[in-house]
Structures are given as structure tokens and as C-alpha cells.
Amino acid sequence: MHPEIPNHDIDVLSEYREDNIMISRFAEYLSVHPNLMSAHRHSFYHLVFFTKGAGQHTIDFNHFTVEPFQIYFMIPGQVHSWNFSGPVDGYVVNFSTLFFESFLLKPAFLDSFSFFNGIAEESVINVSNEVVDTLISLFENLLKQVRSYAILKEEMLKVILLQIFITIEQTEFKTKDSITRQNSNTLIREFQKLIEKKFVTARLPGEYAEFLHITPNHLNALSKEHLGKQAGEVIRDRIILEAKRLLVSLDLTVSEIAYQLNFNDNSYFTKFFRKYTGITPEAFRKKSMSEQNEVFN
């Protein structure tokens, strides 16, 4: 029997947790939940900072080599798995979508950080040596706070997490050219956020250009400059990614997935998927489930 891809909620994953946040040393986390090595998805935000380890982790079908002092960030809904080689340790933090919702009176607060955009390649970061000690100190402080009974504990956890996020962001965008590029990227970030909200119903670059109050040509030029792809390709890639996420679960038939993604019929969906992946949806599902069986065995 093929294993199902599980979806984990935050309230079952650690001894050190509150309603909306969980913090743990990574080795302890894995020892309590060895099943998390296999492919799974979360209903919450998830970050891991490795201080020791080797092997591979896979996020949304992209493979990354595990290295010490590497940090990665994930948003709800992404699928990932680990395949470690030898001992591994570090820190893991899970927090719900509600945890930062009203923080600083900015409901979309997390959108201001480049690594919470749901793009796997931009969310795995090898930390600069100059900030490793700072980050370790901050994560140790998180552990201390979450185990305490101090007043305003949740607020302090938010402040420490904010220090971690800003430290990473400033390290990644520390040059003047990088800062200029980040500031000029505002429209692209809005484009990416719109895709997350509307990719099922809005398929054409012109629709997104209209939402952004710019011309389709301007959108294409920005997309090519900042993402290296035409706007239509960025939209298409998001549809393909969602199709893959749905296909690794056995809850839906291929026809139901086609309907959920707003395709007129199963045949059109199959042609679309095969054209841009080189494989049919059925073959992709079979391959993914075979890989999962190997993990379970």
C-alpha cells in the first residue's frame, strides 16, 4: 500500500510548544518524530538552522545539500523531506500563521522578508561566518524563553525571531547594489503574492498587469530582470508546483486535481502537465509514491 503524504499541525510536534509556536533542538525533534524524515507538509511556518549534519533535504521537489550553518525557511503547504548522513543537530522553530498576524499592526508582516516567499531556491541560505555566533546566541535565547514562565514571553519570542529574520535579511542584502535591487523589486514581490492568491483563476500576464496597474510589457520586463523568466512562465510554474503537491497525495484523483486547478478537462490538464514536465501526472504520482515506498522500507 502506498503511504499517504501527511499534513502536520503545530500542536503535536514538540514538548516545548505553546498554542502558536514550537521551538526545539533539532536532534531532539527528530528523535521524538523520526517519521518526519519522509515527505510531509505543514500547516505552519517552519525554519531549521543546522549547526551539524550532512545529507540532503528536499523542498517542493528541489534538492539541497545539508551543511552546517545553513538555515532554511518554509511557508505553510510546502512539501519536504530529509535524508541525513550521520548525526545532525541545530534548531527548529515552527509557528502558526496567527503568531505574527497582528505584530507591529502589520497583518502581512512576514511578506517583508525575502525568504518567506515560498520559492525553495530563495529560502535555503548558507549563513555568513560573521553572523553564525549571533544566530546561535539568538536561538539559544529562544529555547530559554520558551521554557520559562516569564511574563510577556510570547512578545519576547517574537522580538527574538524578528532579530533572527532581520539578521538574515541584512546579511543577504548588505551591499548598496543589493539594497537598491531589493527596493526596486517591490512590484515583483506584489506579482508573486498575487500569483499565490489567484493562480487558479488568473492565468494570463495581462490579468496580473492590470491588478498591478502596469502594462503587460512592463511586467514581462520586470519579471525577466528579477526572476529570469517571462511573467507567463512564472505563473505556469506555480500551477505546475501546485499540481505536483496535489499529486503526491492520494486523496484526489487526477481528474479531481484537474478540476481543482480550473482545467476544463482531465485531458487538457494531462497535456499541460506533460508539456512542461516531460511526464504525465499519473507517471509523476507513481514515481513519487515509489520514492516514498523506498523511504518507508
N, C-alpha and C positions, 0 to 999 in steps of 0.2 A: 504493500500500500504506500502511495506517495505521501510524504509529510506535508502538512499544511504550513504556509508561511505565517508564523504567529504575529499578532499585534499586541505589544506590551503597553500597559498603563503604568503610570509613575508610582502608584500606591502599593506595588507588590515587589519592588526591586531592591530594597536595602534596609538594613537595621537603622541607619541614620537618615531619617527622612521626616519631613513634615508633609502637610497636605499637598503642597505645590512644589516642593524641592527635595531632591535626594543627592547626597554627597558621600563619597566613599573612596578609600584607596582602591585602585583598580584590581590588584591581586585578590583582595578580599571580595570584591564584587564578583569576579569570575569564579572564585571558589564556591560562593553561595549559589551562583547561577551559571553553571557550566553549559546549560542549554543555549546561552546567548552567543556561543561560538558560531552556531548555524544561522542561516539567513532569518532575519526578523525585521520588524518595523516598529516604530514608536509612535505614541500619540502625543509626545512631548519633545522639547528641545533637549539635545544631548551633546555633551562635549567630553572628550578624553584628552588628557595631557600625558603622554608616555614619558617616563623617566628611565625605563629599562625595557628592552624587548626587541624582537626581530620577527619577521614573518610577513604576512600580508593581510590587509583588510580591504574589503570591497564595499563601495558605496554606490548605490544606483548603477550597478553593473560596470563601474570603473574600479580598477585595481590599483592599490597603493602599497608601497613597501613600508613596513613599520620600522621606525627608527627612534632611538632615544631623543627626547626633547622635541618631539613632534606633537602638534595639537590639531585636533580636527573638530569641526562643528557640524551638527546636523539639525535640520528642522523637522517638524512632525511629518510623517508619511514616507520618509525616505527608507529604502530597504538596504540593510547592510549585514555583513558577516565578517568573522575573523578567522584567520588560520595562522596561529602563532608558532614560532620555532623557539623553544626553550622558555625560560622564565620571563615574565612580563610584569611591569608594575607602573604606577603613576597615579593619576587621579581621575575620577569620573564625576560629572555633575549632570543631573537630569532636572529640568524644571518645566513646569506646565506653561501653557500659553497664557494663563491668568497671572503668573508670577510677576511679570513686568508690565501688565496691561495698563495700569494707572500710574506707573512710575514717572516722576517728573511731569505729570499731566500730559504724557505723550503715549497714546494707545499703541502707536506703531513704532515705539522706541527702538526695537531690535532691528528694524529695517535700516537704521542709520549705519549699521556695521556691515562691511563688505562680505564677511564670511558667513553671514546668515541669509544668503540669497538662494540656498538650495542647489547651487551648482557645485558638484563634488570637487571638481578640479580647483575651484577657488576657495574651498573650505578646509583643505588639508595644508597645514603650514609647518615648515621646519623652522623652529624658533631660533632667532639670533642668539648667539652666545652671550651678548651683552645684557639680555633680559631673562636668561634662564633662572638665575638665583632669585630675581624679583618675583617671577611667576611661582616658583616653588614656595617661597615665603607666603604669597597670597593664597595658594591652595591649602597650605598648612593652616593658615588663619581661618579659611572656610571650614575645615574639619573641626577646629577648635570651637568656632562659633556654633556650628550645627549641633554639637554635642553638649552645649551649655544650656543653662536656663536663664540666660541674661535677658533683661527687658530689651525691647526693640531689636530682638535677634534677627527677625526677618528683614528689617530695614538694613541692618549691618551686613547681612548676607548679600543683599542687593548692591550695596556700596562696594563690597569686595569684588563681586562679579563684574561690576562696572569698571573697577580698576583693571581687572584682567582683560576685559574687552578693549578698553582704551589702550592699554599697553601693547596688545597685539596689533591693533589698528595703527597706532603711531609708529610701530616698528616696521610695518608693511609699507606705510606711506610717509616715510620720514624725509624724503628729498623734496625740494621745491617743485621739480617737474612732476613727481608723483602726486603732490597735493593739488597742483593745477589740473592734472588729468582727472583726479577724483572729483574735483569741483565741477569740471565740465561733463562729468558722467551722470549728472542728475537726471536728464531725460532718459538715458538708457536704463537707469535704475527704475524709473517710473514705468518704462516699457516692460521691463522684466516683471515688475509687480502686477501690471495689468495682465500679462500673459498668464500668470499664476491664477488670476481670478476669472479670466474669460476664454482660455484656450479651447474649451469645449465648444463654445458657441461662436467665437470670433476667430476666423482662420486667415483673414487677409491682412497684409500690412497696412492697407489703406484704412481699415477699420481702427487700427491702433493709432495711426497717424491722426485720425480725426479725434480720438479720445485725448491725444496729447496736444492738439491744436497746432500741428505742424504738417508739412506736406509729406506725402509718401517718399519722395526723393530725399528729403532731409532725414527722415527716419532711416532709410536704407544707408545713407552716407554715415550716420552716427553708428548704426549697427555694424557696418563694415569696419569702421575705425576702431571701435571699442571692443567688439566681440569677434571680429574677424569673419563674420558671416552676414549674408543678406538677412533682412528682417524676416522674410518668409521662411528661411531656413531655421531661424531661432524658434519661431512659432511651431514649425513642423517637428523640430527636435523635442519640444516639450510634449507634444501629442504622443510621439513615439515612446518617450520615457514613461508617460502615464500608462500607455498600453502595456509596456513591459512590467510595470509594477502590478498591474491588474492580472497579467498572465501568470505571474508566479504564485498567485493564489488560485486555489481550485474552487472557490465559492461561485465563480461566474463562468459560464460557457463563453466561447469565442464570440458567438452571436450576441450574447448579453453585453460583452465588453464593447463590441462594435456599436451597439445601441447607446450604451452609456457615454461613449465618446462622440456621439452625434453623427455617426456614419449612416448613410441611407440603408445599407445592407451589409451583410457579412462578406460578400464577395468583394465589394469595394474596399472594405477595411483590410481584407487579406492582401489585395493587390497593393494598397498603400503601404502596408507594413513590410511586405516583401521587397518592394521597390527601394525602400530606404534602409533596410537592414540586411537584405540578401537572404532572408529566411522567412518562412511562413509563421504566422502566430502559433499554429499547432506545433511546428518543429521547435520554435523557441521555448514553448512551455515544456515540451518533452525534454529538451536539453537542460533546462533549468532544474526540472524535477530530478533528472538523472544525477546532476551535480549535488543536489540536496541529499539524495539517497546515499551517495558516496560519503558525505559528511556524517550521516546518521549511522552508517555501517563502519 
